[in-house]
Amino acid sequence: MTAARWLGLRSLLTLALVSALALGSVGLIELVERARSGGAALDLLALVGWRLPLLLRELLPALAAVAAAAVIAGLRRRGELLGLAAAGASPGVVTLAVTAALGAAGAGAAVGLELLAPVALDRSAEAEAALTGESLKVDGQWAVIDGGASVLRIGAVERDPASGGALADVTLVIREEGRMVERWDAARLSWDGERWIAEEGRVTRLDGDLAAVDGPSLLGEPRTVFDFVPPEELGVLTRRQATSELGALSLRRRGDEASRRWWWWRVFGGLTPLVLAGAAAAWTVRTPSGPALAVAAAAAAAAALTLTGLALAEAGAPGAAPAAVVLVGAALVGGAWIRRPCLSAAR
């Protein structure tokens, strides 16, 4: 087995171990927190299990950086980095081999997670609906609420309503004994903390026989304030349709600016593990630090860059998030490359 292949295999095994530890820890904490509110064990496991792939999308770059630092720091601690150099594998070759393996694994995982995202969102929403007792559907489909007394359809969630956000293209139908008696429509509903404020809102009342209803009633009466479903009851819908959690394919179909920002982050997210792994590997091979310090430094730097990227994807210009991470990561690699390699273990 060549040195590059051996290094690549060790890097992949380390990434798998780091990912399992991180997701296992986060999943256990989430499971304990969810269990406090009650619910069937299978529904809890399904909810947490389907949320983990969505979480891994955000953690993957930092995990790749941690794995790169752990691999190279471990090689130096055991004297293997010096042995590889004596056998002809220079520190630069080691850095490139580790970076290439983790970058390829990160890109492949990013593509797989993007394809899995719609299914994971649907399944986690179904599990949460089972826990809350509400059978809600998503993506503009009709949802039965209030124990069957009403049906609801929301075209889009612009922001989380519970935090003062807004809903777009909303229709609520109120039924009595299986018959529609009232229909509320609004182009946009915003929550001001106490009530729903409607834009282009109308209420259509269907009293008695449909054939006996006059024209104006069928057209609907304008309304500006709606006694609508409370925001906390829309948790499943809003989380399922949150722009930050949608996959790249879903984001591409939406034309708003927020979707474009997250689309850039998702599409070019496959480069982020490569850049951060390269930066962590380059600095670790040139800094005389032990494994614990190297891993901690890589985790802190990668977390800071990832959080910066997420913040720019939420509020920056389209394309700014991946560009910032790539440029800063490349600067870190360049800064590390001018330092001399440290082949021996830290004292």
C-alpha positions, 0 to 999 in steps of 0.5 A: 500500500502506498503512503498516499493510500494509507494516509487517505484510508486513515483520514477517512477512518478518522473522519468517520470516528469524529462524525460518529462521536459528534452526532452521537453526542448531539443526538443523545442530548437532543433525545434527552431534551425531547424526552422531557416533553413526553411522546412515544419512544419510536417517534422520538427516535425517528425525529432525532434520527432524521434531524441528524443528517440535516445537522451533519450538513452544517457540521461536516466542514468542521468535522473534516478540519478536526479529522485532518488535525487529529490525523497529522498530530497523531502521526507526529506524536507516534513518530510516523511523520518523521518516518514518512519523511525519511521514506520520501513522503515529504510533509507537503505530500502528507498534507495534500494526501490528507486534504485530498481524502477528506475533501473528496469524502466531504464533497461526496457526503455533501452531495448525498446529504443534499439529496437526502435533505427533502426526505429527512425534512419530511420524515422529521416533520411527520415524527414531530407531528406525531409527537404533537398530535397534529397531522400536518402536511407541508409544501403548500398542501392542505393540512387538517388541524383543530381535530378536523374542524379546519383545513389549512394551506400555507404557500410559503413561510417567509420567516418564523411566525413565532418570532414576528415572521410572516406567512405567504399565500394562506388559506384557512377553511372552517368546517362544521359537520364536514361542510365548509362554512367559512374560508379565509384567504390572505396574500400575506399574514404577519404576526405582531406579537398579539394578532395576525395582520393580513395583506389582501385578506378576505373572508368568504362565508357560506351560510346555508345552501351554497346555491342561495348565497349571494354574489358579494358573499361568495367574493369575500369581504376584505379583512385586515386582522385575522383570528388565525391559528396561533404561531406555536401551532405552526411549528412543524410547517415553519420548520419544514419550510425554513429556507435554511433547511431546504435542499439545493434542489428545492432552493433552486425552484424558489426565486427569492433572494434568501433562497439564492443565498442558501443555494450558493451555500449549499451548492458550493458547500462541497468545497468547504470541507476541502478548504478547512481540512487543507487549512487544518492539515497545513497548520498542524504539520507546521505547528509543534502542538500535541493532538489535543491542542491541534484538534481544539485549534482546528475545531475552533477555527473551523467553527468560527468560519462555518458560523460566519458562512451561515451568518452570511447565507442568512443575511449577506449577498448571494454567493458571499458565504462560500466566497468568504469561507474559501478566501479565508481558508485559502489565506490560512493555507498560504499563511501556514505554507510559509512556515517550516514543518515540524516533524517531531512531537511537541515537547 
